[in-house]
Amino acid sequence: MATLYLISTPIGNLDDLTIRASATLHSVSHVLAEDTRRTRILLDHIGARPPLTSLHAHNEAQRTPLVLSWMAAGEDVALVSDAGTPLVSDPGARLVAAVLAAGHDVTPVPGPSAVLAALVASGLPGQRFTFFGFLPRRGGERRALLERIAVTPERVVLYESPERLVRLLNELTDVCGPERHTAVARELTKVHEEFFRGTLADAADYYRERPPRGEVTVVVAPAERSTEGEAVVEAEARALARRLRAEGMAPSRAARALAERLALSRNRAYRIVHEVECDEGGGSASTPEG
């Protein structure tokens, strides 16, 4: 069967293309690209000459049968976005599902990612993060996501256009408070790369006076949990633990599910499951490994 390669491409500096990505782009029979003009620059940079076909949000459904016909003939195909990792706020999910359903392989070729680049250089604390991509432009869904960001106990990564950055920072200031810290990464890996690290209020003031250009990634610090908030989380965790155990889930697995869904430490999740078991006269959860 043929293979669809999901190739991460540079987010600015063309030299960030990996050796494996370059070799794959030389070897495939077709390359699917959001903007063939931008991808042609990359292919020219590495001297690759595969046929280029556009695949974007407006033609993905139309292109999918064509790609499947290529792959049915044994031809390998690469999918790239304009920059970074395909399917991260980019089209391709419909195609991947169809390729897998047809029995072909889908193989990632990892590489540059604006999300991870901004995150690791943000200077903000935490091991976990949530990626929201571009928020809806307006309406109740946007407001609900902003309110969710305000209470999220892990770092949040967002994409935003330069024209709407100040508006986003103002709204985040309103819901998270002016002292919540942020890192705004602009033009990552490019000549004019810039990081602003400070409070949301200061970031809004900075970019109001200096209208930004280029691609922007925003990282927001985790919410600090109050005593009241901790009590709510504890109650929610206990209720979830009881429900999972009532559904027949093993204690150790229930504890892992608790940790993942509510962003709890493993030890705390196991403790809660153990206490719920004891309250109900059951056995005890096994302790976490490591």
Sequence and secondary structure as in RCSB ss.txt:
>XXXX:A:sequence
MATLYLISTPIGNLDDLTIRASATLHSVSHVLAEDTRRTRILLDHIGARPPLTSLHAHNEAQRTPLVLSWMAAGE
DVALVSDAGTPLVSDPGARLVAAVLAAGHDVTPVPGPSAVLAALVASGLPGQRFTFFGFLPRRGGERRALLERIA
VTPERVVLYESPERLVRLLNELTDVCGPERHTAVARELTKVHEEFFRGTLADAADYYRERPPRGEVTVVVAPAER
STEGEAVVEAEARALARRLRAEGMAPSRAARALAERLALSRNRAYRIVHEVECDEGGGSASTPEG
>XXXX:A:secstr
  EEEEE B SS GGGS HHHHHHHHH SEEEESSHHHHHHHHHHHT    EEE  TTTHHHHHHHHHHHHHTT 
 EEEE SSBSTTSSSS HHHHHHHHHTT EEEEE    HHHHHHHTS    S EEEEEE  SSSHHHHHHHHHHH
H SSEEEEEE GGGHHHHHHHHHHHH TT EEEEEESTTSTT EEEEEEHHHHHHHHHHS   S EEEEE     
 HHHHHHHHHHHHHHHHHHHHTT  HHHHHHHHHHHHT  HHHHHHHHHHHHHHTT         
